[in-house]
C-alpha cells in the first residue's frame, strides 16, 4: 500500500526480530515492517525506502559508515540498560526487558520522533473511529495503568462482574489479546498519558 511508512529490522536473531516486528506493528499499525538477517539482505532491498532501521549492535558496528550517515533513522538494539553499552550518537532500545517496558520504550521513541503524528501518514478511517463507549474507555485507561479488576470496580463504583464484562468487550471490539496491545492502543489514541503506564 502506497504512503505507508516502511521500517526495517536488521538482526540475525530470528526470535528477537519476530517479537519486535509484532510490537512495532502494534505501535504503528500503518507501518510496513520488513525484516533482514544480514546487512547484505537490507542493501539488496532499496535501503533508502525505510523510515527507520532497528539494528543489532554488531551490525551497526560492522557497517558504521552507513548507519552514521543515516543516524537519525537508526535505532540500535542493545541487550543492556547500562549507558556505557550504548553508542552515544544513536538512539538505542534495550530489548532485554519485560514486554511492558519494551512497549513503553517504543511508544516513547514514537512520540519523540512523531509527536502528534508528525511525519506520519494519516491513520486509516477505520482506526480513527471511536469504537469504545465512554465507560469502556475509562476501564481501558485504568487497565493499562496497571489497576486490577477490584481496584477498577472501586474507582468507578461499579461491580466486579461489570468490570470483567467491560474488559471482555474492550478486547473483543479492538481484536486484542494482550494488555501490551491494549496499552499501545490507549497511548496511540491519546486515552492514556505515556507517563502513567
Secondary structure by P-SEA (a helix, b strand, c coil): cccbbbbbbbcccaaaaaaaaaaaaaacccbbbbbbccaaaaaaccccccccccccaaaaaaaaaaaaaacccbbbbbcccccccccccbbbbbccccaaaaaaaaaaaaaaaccccccccccccccccccccaaaaaaaaaaaacccaaaaaaaacccaaaaaaaaaaaaaaaccccaaaaaaaaaaacccccccc
